[in-house]
Amino acid sequence: MPPVIVYHYSFSPYARRILWYLRLRGIPYLTCAQPPTLPRPDVRLLGLKHRRIPIVAIGGDVYLDTRLILRKLARLPPSPSPAMQHPPSGTQAAGIERLLSAWSTDGGLFSRAMQLLPGADLPLLKNKAFQRDRADFVGHSTNAAGAAALRPEAMAELRDAFALLESTFFADGRDWILGGQGPTTADIEAVWLFHWLSGLKGALDPATISPALFPSVFAWVDRFQRQLSTAKTEAGTVSGEEARDRILGQASQTKDEVEVDANEMLVKFYGLQQGSVVEVWPVDSGSAHVDVGRLLGLDSLEIVFETDAGVRVHAPRHGFRQRPVISSNL
Ligand SMILES: N[C@@H](CCC(=O)N[C@@H](CS)C(=O)NCC(=O)O)C(=O)O
């Protein structure tokens, strides 16, 4: 089993998706604790400017974006895993899982959920340095009055989301999104925002969203939490230097797995080749943080590049942009 290292801070809901998956599958891991705001020198040690959390190393490979990370973790033994199964590819269930992922991340639910964070109960939100940091993350600044004005609209969007789950998936009394005896990755794709908000004092307006109004959704969140409480895995901690050394000390398990696909439109458009110096960045958030590296592979699903620290990094094509760097001293 290649060692898994998760760079994260404890209140990151995206990081929890990964930590829950590891725990429910019983995969041992190490965490490299990160501050909630920049700078993050441990990430810079990997040669990365990427600001989003989590970042996950599996052996000698580093992965960005939880959607790619979950796909890669699925390949760790035992595969197929007895707990926390992925719906088999080519099935309607796999389609549902993908759509739930698009709903929560690309569909804007996460951004709406952030607008519900309760300023009165979370002192960090009032901290000026934190506000500046998050303005860099989302690409614009919001003052307290502006944030308060967004709450009613965000609450209505989240009510729609609770209502959708209550009145469709859970309308037949099932325990899990895809039915069956236990949670699957479709539950992870769906539950994380509901789990996050329902656990945050002051986030939800009880007249709009409450266990009385959406009993099945709240019961599902509790059921998921009970599974987490009984699941066990080994987890340790590691410093940034140690994490970097461990990653560099592991042979890549994916060498030659992703090649520069000459038929990819982007490859043809820019005339990319293995070794081309490329810039890579996410388009939806944290976009001001552009990484540069030597291209190792690019296909329909991911781009692989090597940073100046010698680290092999994978980013998904979906939600990321890539282009060649005309002049660079790499
Ligand atoms: N699509 C990304 C989103 C990750 C994301 O937005 N993470 C948040 C933390 S929950 C973040 O990076 N916030 C800014 C920061 O921590 O610097 C993923 O799936 O990994």
The ligand as an SDF file (V2000), in Angstrom:
LIG
                    3D

 20 19  0  0  0  0  0  0  0  0999 V2000
  -12.7640   21.6200   -6.2220 N   0  0  0  0  0  0  0  0  0  0  0  0
  -11.8160   21.6260   -5.1360 C   0  0  0  0  0  0  0  0  0  0  0  0
  -12.2460   22.6410   -4.0880 C   0  0  0  0  0  0  0  0  0  0  0  0
  -11.3470   22.6930   -2.8500 C   0  0  0  0  0  0  0  0  0  0  0  0
  -11.6380   23.9050   -1.9680 C   0  0  0  0  0  0  0  0  0  0  0  0
  -12.3210   24.8450   -2.3690 O   0  0  0  0  0  0  0  0  0  0  0  0
  -11.1360   23.8690   -0.7340 N   0  0  0  0  0  0  0  0  0  0  0  0
  -11.2840   24.9670    0.1680 C   0  0  0  0  0  0  0  0  0  0  0  0
  -11.2360   24.4690    1.6100 C   0  0  0  0  0  0  0  0  0  0  0  0
  -12.6650   23.5720    2.0420 S   0  0  0  0  0  0  0  0  0  0  0  0
  -10.0960   25.8980    0.0320 C   0  0  0  0  0  0  0  0  0  0  0  0
   -9.0950   25.5310   -0.5520 O   0  0  0  0  0  0  0  0  0  0  0  0
  -10.2200   27.1170    0.5790 N   0  0  0  0  0  0  0  0  0  0  0  0
   -9.1830   28.1020    0.4710 C   0  0  0  0  0  0  0  0  0  0  0  0
   -7.9770   27.7620    1.2600 C   0  0  0  0  0  0  0  0  0  0  0  0
   -8.0430   26.9550    2.1900 O   0  0  0  0  0  0  0  0  0  0  0  0
   -6.9100   28.3000    0.9650 O   0  0  0  0  0  0  0  0  0  0  0  0
  -11.6850   20.2100   -4.5940 C   0  0  0  0  0  0  0  0  0  0  0  0
  -12.5960   19.3900   -4.8590 O   0  0  0  0  0  0  0  0  0  0  0  0
  -10.6520   19.8810   -3.9810 O   0  0  0  0  0  0  0  0  0  0  0  0
  1  2  1  0
  2  3  1  0
  2 18  1  0
  3  4  1  0
  4  5  1  0
  5  6  2  0
  5  7  1  0
  7  8  1  0
  8  9  1  0
  8 11  1  0
  9 10  1  0
 11 12  2  0
 11 13  1  0
 13 14  1  0
 14 15  1  0
 15 16  2  0
 15 17  1  0
 18 19  2  0
 18 20  1  0
M  END
$$$$
